[in-house]
Amino acid sequence: MYRTTALTLGLIGLASCSASGEDAQVDGNSGDALSGAAAVTVESLAATRSQPVDDQFITCTEKQDNGITSTQFFLITDGAVKSYSRMQNFARDMCDPGQPGCGLGWQGEKVGLYFETASGAVNQMLLDIETLTMEKRLTSDTSGVEEFTFQCESGPFPEGVTID
């Protein structure tokens, strides 16, 4: 546990040195600057982006060392970020209005996602739509803090998609 924590703190420290003003947040416990996915909170996400962005469908597939693969789908339409269900071919706001511990929107010029599970695990993601690089941070009581970076793909909307 100590090695993982020390390594994670070192990575967070390195990341905070390169934080841009739009992504930087401050850790309430330590006072240190947070950046990247660690800076994403429900409160930090905005519904709109300062610069216009093309409509697009983004697929982010993460293949972990343990063989587990997870995929996140995002649909950007009229400047809004939607969560997409491939099974239903349906895009919607990821969170219900007022849903605690849930947010999807713009963190500066990047797509940010924040979600707390029923077990207390926290998922924070930050997607740079220019480079299509996704930073993911998972914090749980069992695993501590885990951070991942992976590439995404952008393409046209799925045929026949329904957008709410």
Beta strands, then each sheet from edge to edge (+ up, - down):
strand 1: 25-26
strand 2: 33-34
strand 3: 56-63
strand 4: 69-77
strand 5: 80-85
strand 6: 90-92
strand 7: 102-107
strand 8: 110-116
strand 9: 122-128
strand 10: 133-140
strand 11: 144-155
strand 12: 162-163
sheet 1: 1+ 2-
sheet 2: 7+ 8- 9+ 10- 11+ 3- 4+ 5- 6+ 12+
end
